Amino acid sequence: MPDTREIAIHEAWSAKAYDQAFSLLATHHASDFYRTAVRIVLDHSQAQDVVQEASIKIWKGLPAFEGKSKFSTWAYRIVVNEALAFLRKRKVRHLALEDLHIGQPDSPYFEADDVLKALYHSLSMLPEKQRIAFQLRYFDEKPYAEISKILGTSVGGLKANYHHAVERIKLEMKRLNPDYTFDSNE
Amino acid sequence: MNKMNSKDGIQIPSAAHQDLVKRMLTAQEQTQTNPLFQRTLYYWAASIAAALVTGFFALNHLAPANRQNIEITNDLAWDAYQAGVVDLSLEDASQLLDNESIDAFINDLNI
């Protein structure tokens, strides 16, 4: 099925109507950019800053966009990189084991049951690449090919990262609560 | 527009989505500070820079035996440019001119 949003952005961009292309990108994806950012930086106001900074880079880069991927994929990549840059500046890599709340997004838009809290906690135990690969695949349900473009990794490497992430998450969640069960395909 | 029932527990209401869109558009607008003015400025700054650099090379080349250490002030460089004997690089020009000078110069050009 054709992605009508992507087509509309592409049409505006092709006509050099960069304002319109950017406006469409923002209208369609602002929430998804925030969602991605806050899951990485885990802080509401910092996630807003990430979206803002990424917006400037997206806008400046729009005329030079090479069309090697979808606009949204390219923009996601900028948002992820910006979020990781924020995270590195904060020098927060691993979060404490003791507190289940750590590892969850600190956002007014976040609500979770115990299972989801345990999942976020388990995610916080993962290395950066595995964590983001898992988030994009499991939470956003993005195809491997798109995630590989967002993260700049091979599809093979990405699949390996994802499956390692799933195994480690299962182990950690089982440790937290032995009653947790998992679907065979998750 | 946005996922209201997400697997990640992040439920973004419509008003919050609009706020995020507005933030993105504001960030974009703030980077668009009068592109025509910027292009005009770059054009003249590049010309001035090229003139200053050419002038320095010409002075050094023409009078090697009488070379002395001369302090080139901003005003001196500007006068040299206006007299048409020097060329400037973009970086040199941008350091040479303060904001008031640039404004006055462009106003005088009546662009």
Chai-1 contact restraints between the chains, C-beta under 6 A:
chainA,res_idxA,chainB,res_idxB,connection_type,confidence,min_distance_angstrom,max_distance_angstrom,comment,restraint_id
A,F22,B,Q28,contact,1.0,0.0,6.0,A-B,restraint_1
A,A26,B,V21,contact,1.0,0.0,6.0,A-B,restraint_2
A,A26,B,M24,contact,1.0,0.0,6.0,A-B,restraint_3
A,A26,B,L25,contact,1.0,0.0,6.0,A-B,restraint_4
A,T27,B,V21,contact,1.0,0.0,6.0,A-B,restraint_5
A,A30,B,L20,contact,1.0,0.0,6.0,A-B,restraint_6
A,A30,B,V21,contact,1.0,0.0,6.0,A-B,restraint_7
A,A30,B,M24,contact,1.0,0.0,6.0,A-B,restraint_8
A,S31,B,N2,contact,1.0,0.0,6.0,A-B,restraint_9
A,S31,B,I12,contact,1.0,0.0,6.0,A-B,restraint_10
A,S31,B,H17,contact,1.0,0.0,6.0,A-B,restraint_11
A,S31,B,L20,contact,1.0,0.0,6.0,A-B,restraint_12
A,Y34,B,L20,contact,1.0,0.0,6.0,A-B,restraint_13
A,R35,B,I10,contact,1.0,0.0,6.0,A-B,restraint_14
A,Q52,B,R23,contact,1.0,0.0,6.0,A-B,restraint_15
A,Q52,B,A27,contact,1.0,0.0,6.0,A-B,restraint_16
A,S55,B,M24,contact,1.0,0.0,6.0,A-B,restraint_17
A,S55,B,A27,contact,1.0,0.0,6.0,A-B,restraint_18
A,S55,B,Q28,contact,1.0,0.0,6.0,A-B,restraint_19
A,I56,B,A27,contact,1.0,0.0,6.0,A-B,restraint_20
A,I56,B,T31,contact,1.0,0.0,6.0,A-B,restraint_21
A,W59,B,Q28,contact,1.0,0.0,6.0,A-B,restraint_22
A,W59,B,T31,contact,1.0,0.0,6.0,A-B,restraint_23
A,Y109,B,I10,contact,1.0,0.0,6.0,A-B,restraint_24
A,Y109,B,Q11,contact,1.0,0.0,6.0,A-B,restraint_25
A,Y109,B,I12,contact,1.0,0.0,6.0,A-B,restraint_26
A,F110,B,G9,contact,1.0,0.0,6.0,A-B,restraint_27
A,F110,B,I10,contact,1.0,0.0,6.0,A-B,restraint_28
A,E111,B,G9,contact,1.0,0.0,6.0,A-B,restraint_29
A,A112,B,G9,contact,1.0,0.0,6.0,A-B,restraint_30
A,L116,B,G9,contact,1.0,0.0,6.0,A-B,restraint_31
A,F139,B,K7,contact,1.0,0.0,6.0,A-B,restraint_32
A,F139,B,D8,contact,1.0,0.0,6.0,A-B,restraint_33
